[in-house]
Amino acid sequence: MSDATEPTGTPKPVARDIEDKMPRGILVRVLLYVFAGHAFAGFIYLLFTLGANR
């Protein structure tokens, strides 16, 4: 009788869960939002600065 409880060969590496790595599209979108948000904040700051000098 063969012993079927012991594994044969080397175990395959377990694939990472999708939660371990952020998808590339989300990373690009976050970077664009951060850049656009800072550009918009800089524009508003410029408007207030120019408005205060008049």
GUDO-13500 format. One record per residue (C-alpha): residue number from 1; x, z, y. Coordinates in steps of 0.1 Angstrom, whole numbers. Each point is the difference from the previous one (the first is absolute). Layout:
BEGIN
<atom><n>NUM</n><px>X</px><pz>Z</pz><py>Y</py></atom>
...
This chain:
BEGIN
<atom><n>1</n><px>0</px><pz>0</pz><py>0</py></atom>
<atom><n>2</n><px>14</px><pz>-9</pz><py>35</py></atom>
<atom><n>3</n><px>1</px><pz>25</pz><py>28</py></atom>
<atom><n>4</n><px>-20</px><pz>-17</pz><py>29</py></atom>
<atom><n>5</n><px>4</px><pz>28</pz><py>25</py></atom>
<atom><n>6</n><px>35</px><pz>-8</pz><py>10</py></atom>
<atom><n>7</n><px>5</px><pz>-28</pz><py>25</py></atom>
<atom><n>8</n><px>20</px><pz>-30</pz><py>-10</py></atom>
<atom><n>9</n><px>25</px><pz>-16</pz><py>24</py></atom>
<atom><n>10</n><px>7</px><pz>10</pz><py>36</py></atom>
<atom><n>11</n><px>-29</px><pz>10</pz><py>22</py></atom>
<atom><n>12</n><px>-10</px><pz>-24</pz><py>28</py></atom>
<atom><n>13</n><px>4</px><pz>13</pz><py>36</py></atom>
<atom><n>14</n><px>-32</px><pz>11</pz><py>14</py></atom>
<atom><n>15</n><px>-13</px><pz>-22</pz><py>28</py></atom>
<atom><n>16</n><px>-3</px><pz>16</pz><py>34</py></atom>
<atom><n>17</n><px>-34</px><pz>9</pz><py>13</py></atom>
<atom><n>18</n><px>-12</px><pz>-21</pz><py>29</py></atom>
<atom><n>19</n><px>-1</px><pz>32</pz><py>20</py></atom>
<atom><n>20</n><px>38</px><pz>3</pz><py>-2</py></atom>
<atom><n>21</n><px>7</px><pz>-30</pz><py>22</py></atom>
<atom><n>22</n><px>-18</px><pz>-11</pz><py>31</py></atom>
<atom><n>23</n><px>-11</px><pz>-37</pz><py>-1</py></atom>
<atom><n>24</n><px>20</px><pz>-22</pz><py>22</py></atom>
<atom><n>25</n><px>-30</px><pz>-13</pz><py>20</py></atom>
<atom><n>26</n><px>-9</px><pz>36</pz><py>11</py></atom>
<atom><n>27</n><px>36</px><pz>6</pz><py>11</py></atom>
<atom><n>28</n><px>0</px><pz>-31</pz><py>21</py></atom>
<atom><n>29</n><px>-33</px><pz>8</pz><py>15</py></atom>
<atom><n>30</n><px>11</px><pz>35</pz><py>9</py></atom>
<atom><n>31</n><px>31</px><pz>-13</pz><py>16</py></atom>
<atom><n>32</n><px>-20</px><pz>-25</pz><py>21</py></atom>
<atom><n>33</n><px>-25</px><pz>27</pz><py>11</py></atom>
<atom><n>34</n><px>28</px><pz>23</pz><py>10</py></atom>
<atom><n>35</n><px>17</px><pz>-28</pz><py>20</py></atom>
<atom><n>36</n><px>-33</px><pz>-11</pz><py>16</py></atom>
<atom><n>37</n><px>-9</px><pz>36</pz><py>8</py></atom>
<atom><n>38</n><px>33</px><pz>7</pz><py>17</py></atom>
<atom><n>39</n><px>-2</px><pz>-33</pz><py>19</py></atom>
<atom><n>40</n><px>-35</px><pz>8</pz><py>12</py></atom>
<atom><n>41</n><px>11</px><pz>35</pz><py>10</py></atom>
<atom><n>42</n><px>29</px><pz>-14</pz><py>19</py></atom>
<atom><n>43</n><px>-23</px><pz>-24</pz><py>18</py></atom>
<atom><n>44</n><px>-24</px><pz>28</pz><py>10</py></atom>
<atom><n>45</n><px>30</px><pz>21</pz><py>12</py></atom>
<atom><n>46</n><px>12</px><pz>-30</pz><py>20</py></atom>
<atom><n>47</n><px>-34</px><pz>-3</pz><py>16</py></atom>
<atom><n>48</n><px>-1</px><pz>36</pz><py>10</py></atom>
<atom><n>49</n><px>36</px><pz>-1</pz><py>13</py></atom>
<atom><n>50</n><px>-7</px><pz>-31</pz><py>21</py></atom>
<atom><n>51</n><px>-33</px><pz>15</pz><py>12</py></atom>
<atom><n>52</n><px>16</px><pz>33</pz><py>11</py></atom>
<atom><n>53</n><px>25</px><pz>-19</pz><py>22</py></atom>
<atom><n>54</n><px>-27</px><pz>-18</pz><py>20</py></atom>
